[in-house]
Amino acid sequence: MKFRTHVVIALLVMLSAAASAQDNYLLPEVFYLHKNDTLKVHQYTGSGFKADDELKYNSSATKRFALNEAGKKANLMTMAKDSAAPLITYKLMNSGLAMIEMISSPAPASIDREVYAKTLSDEGLVKLADQVNNSNQSQFREKSTRCMKALVAVDKPSGGDFDKPTGQDFEIVLKQSPYKMNYGDDITAVLYLKGKPLPAAQVDVYIKTTSGNIYPQTLSTDANGQISFNASRDGLYMLRAVKTEEATNNTDFDFETLQAAYVFQFSSQNEMPNDYHSFGFGNKH
């Protein structure tokens, strides 16, 4: 497709500090389910789709937590319990695609200058990184809003409103169901900022296989905010984007970061491993 941009990059070397370079994403335990099955959803933080730290449910930081299935939305915030991991255990009552979404906005974090400059540089934000490096401040306060989605299939790979924006400030929307794709098909996604497609923005695509290998790809959105990528491997897929801006009219924090992450599974096989343990997440023992 004409708006596809293929720039394959090496795995990113990220800092272990809790800064904006750490992705936050939702991870269902199982991606192919049946009606009346129990859906369990975890939240992880880490870099490059590695199985790093699991986060427990934090009601004070959660702005939205919902399940969209069969054209209906369930408010999971009324069911989730503080410090729970998994975040939610929910019985699925409908067939078709089901999308879990969460918006999390914890209190602003203070980050050392060198750490934050390196984080911004890793994200390709060279001008902001130079600005931080050349500052006399020893620390910077960052407000982070994390807009997360995950998509599962319940009996059939169609239905639902997964292909429409949900109103997150920064969100990724899939235009086709990955659960209906064949090997080699193109998948199109749109990146939205406050409801409008965002052009010339970086979107990273990570594919994690059962061997533990992670295959990264960096794409750039076209004039319509779209990217296209290939269903080239069986495994877990994560699309992620980050937008950081200086907070010029706010005294509570210096920078504001928006994160978007979308996780789903693609399989061209009938008996592809279907649980998150197979991809290196959770306790296998």
C-alpha positions in Angstrom: 0.0 0.0 0.0 1.3 3.5 -0.9 1.4 4.8 2.7 3.4 2.0 4.1 6.8 2.9 5.4 9.1 0.1 6.3 12.0 1.0 8.5 13.2 -2.0 10.4 15.3 -1.1 13.4 17.3 -3.0 16.0 15.8 -3.7 19.4 15.8 -0.5 21.5 18.1 -0.2 24.4 15.9 1.4 27.0 16.5 2.7 30.6 15.1 0.8 33.5 14.0 4.1 35.1 10.3 4.8 35.4 10.1 7.4 32.7 8.1 7.8 29.5 10.2 5.3 27.6 8.4 2.6 29.6 5.4 1.3 27.7 2.3 0.5 29.6 -0.1 -2.0 27.9 -3.0 -4.4 28.6 -2.4 -8.1 28.2 -5.3 -10.6 28.3 -4.3 -14.1 29.5 -6.0 -15.6 26.5 -6.8 -14.0 23.1 -9.1 -16.7 21.5 -12.0 -17.4 23.8 -15.5 -18.8 23.8 -18.8 -17.5 25.1 -19.1 -17.9 28.9 -15.3 -18.1 29.2 -13.6 -15.9 31.8 -11.5 -13.0 30.6 -8.5 -12.1 32.7 -6.6 -8.9 31.9 -3.2 -7.9 33.2 -1.3 -4.6 32.8 2.4 -4.6 32.2 5.1 -1.9 32.0 8.4 -2.3 30.2 10.3 -1.6 27.0 10.1 -3.2 23.7 7.3 -5.7 24.6 9.5 -7.6 27.1 7.9 -9.3 30.1 8.9 -6.8 32.7 6.8 -5.6 35.6 3.2 -6.2 36.2 1.1 -3.3 37.5 -1.8 -3.8 39.9 -5.1 -2.0 39.6 -4.9 1.6 40.8 -8.4 3.2 41.0 -7.0 6.7 41.8 -5.0 6.7 38.5 -7.6 5.1 36.4 -9.8 7.4 34.3 -11.5 4.8 32.1 -11.6 1.0 32.2 -14.2 -0.6 29.9 -15.0 -3.6 27.8 -16.6 -3.1 24.4 -18.4 -6.2 23.1 -21.4 -6.8 20.8 -22.0 -3.1 20.6 -22.3 -2.8 24.3 -19.9 -1.2 26.8 -19.3 -2.6 30.3 -17.8 -0.2 32.9 -15.1 -2.3 34.5 -14.2 0.4 37.0 -17.2 -0.6 39.0 -15.9 -4.2 39.2 -12.1 -3.8 39.5 -10.6 -3.8 43.0 -7.5 -1.8 44.1 -4.2 -3.8 44.0 -5.8 -6.6 41.9 -3.7 -8.5 39.5 -5.1 -9.5 37.1 -6.9 -6.2 36.8 -10.2 -7.8 36.1 -11.9 -11.2 35.9 -15.0 -11.0 33.7 -17.3 -13.6 32.3 -17.9 -13.0 28.5 -21.6 -13.2 27.6 -21.4 -12.4 23.8 -19.6 -13.8 20.8 -17.5 -11.7 18.5 -14.6 -9.3 19.0 -14.2 -7.8 22.4 -12.0 -4.8 23.1 -10.7 -3.8 26.5 -9.6 -0.2 27.0 -8.0 1.7 29.8 -6.9 5.3 30.4 -4.5 5.7 33.3 -3.0 9.0 34.5 -0.9 8.7 37.6 0.4 11.7 39.5 3.3 13.5 37.8 6.7 11.9 38.3 10.0 13.6 39.0 12.8 12.4 36.8 16.5 13.1 36.9 17.7 15.4 34.1 20.1 12.8 32.5 17.6 10.0 32.7 14.9 12.2 31.2 17.1 13.5 28.4 18.1 9.9 27.5 14.4 8.9 27.5 13.5 11.8 25.1 16.4 11.0 22.9 15.4 7.3 22.7 11.9 8.4 21.5 13.5 10.5 18.7 12.7 13.8 20.5 16.2 15.3 19.9 15.2 18.9 20.4 13.4 18.3 23.7 16.3 16.1 24.8 18.8 18.9 24.1 16.6 21.4 25.9 16.6 19.2 29.0 20.3 18.5 28.8 21.1 22.3 28.5 18.8 23.2 31.4 19.9 24.1 34.9 17.2 22.0 36.4 18.3 18.8 38.1 14.9 17.2 37.8 11.9 17.4 35.6 8.3 16.6 36.4 6.3 14.7 33.8 2.6 14.1 33.6 1.9 10.8 31.7 -1.5 9.7 30.3 -1.6 6.1 29.1 -4.2 5.1 26.6 -4.3 1.3 26.3 -6.3 -1.2 24.3 -6.4 -4.9 23.7 -8.5 -7.0 21.3 -9.6 -10.6 21.8 -11.9 -12.8 19.7 -14.8 -14.7 21.3 -15.9 -17.6 19.0 -16.0 -15.4 15.9 -13.6 -12.7 14.6 -16.1 -10.0 13.7 -18.5 -7.5 15.1 -18.1 -4.8 17.7 -17.0 -1.3 17.2 -13.2 -1.9 17.4 -12.7 0.0 14.2 -14.0 3.3 15.5 -12.4 5.8 17.9 -13.5 5.6 21.5 -12.7 9.2 22.5 -9.3 8.6 24.1 -7.0 11.7 23.8 -4.4 9.6 22.1 -5.5 6.3 20.5 -4.7 3.7 17.9 -7.7 2.3 15.9 -7.4 -0.8 13.8 -9.3 -0.7 10.5 -9.4 -4.5 10.0 -9.9 -7.4 12.4 -6.5 -9.1 12.8 -8.4 -12.3 13.7 -9.7 -12.4 10.1 -6.3 -11.9 8.5 -4.3 -14.4 6.6 -0.6 -14.7 6.6 0.9 -11.8 4.5 -2.2 -9.6 4.7 -1.8 -5.9 5.4 -3.3 -4.4 8.6 -4.1 -0.7 8.6 -4.2 1.4 11.8 -4.9 5.1 12.4 -3.4 7.2 15.1 -5.7 9.9 16.6 -4.8 12.9 18.7 -7.8 14.4 20.5 -10.2 12.9 17.9 -8.2 13.9 14.8 -5.9 11.7 12.7 -2.2 12.6 13.4 0.1 12.8 10.4 3.9 12.4 10.4 4.0 10.6 13.7 6.1 7.6 14.7 4.4 4.3 15.5 6.3 1.3 16.7 5.1 -2.2 15.9 6.5 -5.1 18.0 5.8 -8.8 17.2 6.6 -11.3 20.0 6.8 -14.9 19.1 6.6 -18.0 21.3 10.4 -18.4 20.9 10.8 -15.2 22.9 12.1 -13.2 20.0 10.8 -9.7 19.5 10.7 -8.2 16.0 10.4 -4.4 16.0 9.4 -2.1 13.2 9.2 1.7 13.1 6.6 3.3 10.9 5.4 6.9 10.1 1.8 7.9 9.7 0.7 9.4 6.4 -1.3 12.5 5.8 -4.4 10.7 7.0 -2.7 9.4 10.2 -2.5 5.9 8.8 0.1 3.2 8.9 0.1 -0.2 7.2 2.1 -3.2 8.3 2.2 -6.9 7.4 0.8 -9.9 9.3 4.2 -11.5 8.8 4.6 -13.7 11.9 2.4 -15.6 14.3 2.5 -14.0 17.7 1.5 -11.2 19.9 1.5 -7.7 18.3 1.8 -4.4 20.0 1.4 -1.0 18.4 2.6 1.9 20.4 3.1 5.7 20.0 4.3 8.4 22.3 3.8 12.2 22.1 5.6 14.5 24.5 5.2 18.3 24.7 6.5 21.0 27.0 3.8 22.2 29.4 4.2 25.9 28.9 1.0 26.9 30.9 1.3 24.6 33.8 3.2 24.9 37.0 2.6 21.4 38.3 4.7 19.6 35.7 7.3 20.5 33.0 6.3 18.1 30.3 3.2 16.1 29.3 3.4 12.7 27.6 0.6 10.8 25.9 1.1 7.1 25.3 -1.0 4.8 23.2 -0.6 1.0 23.1 -2.7 -1.6 21.3 -2.2 -5.4 21.8 -3.7 -8.3 19.9 -2.7 -11.8 18.6 -2.3 -13.0 15.0 -2.2 -16.6 14.1 -2.2 -18.4 10.8 -2.4 -21.8 12.4 -5.3 -23.7 13.9 -3.4 -24.7 17.1 -1.3 -21.6 17.8 -0.4 -21.2 21.5 -3.2 -19.1 22.9 -2.2 -18.0 26.4 0.1 -15.3 27.7 2.4 -17.9 29.4 3.5 -19.1 26.0 4.9 -15.7 25.2 6.9 -15.3 28.4 4.4 -13.5 30.6 3.1 -14.5 34.0 4.3 -17.3 36.3 4.7 -20.5 34.4 5.3 -22.6 37.5 
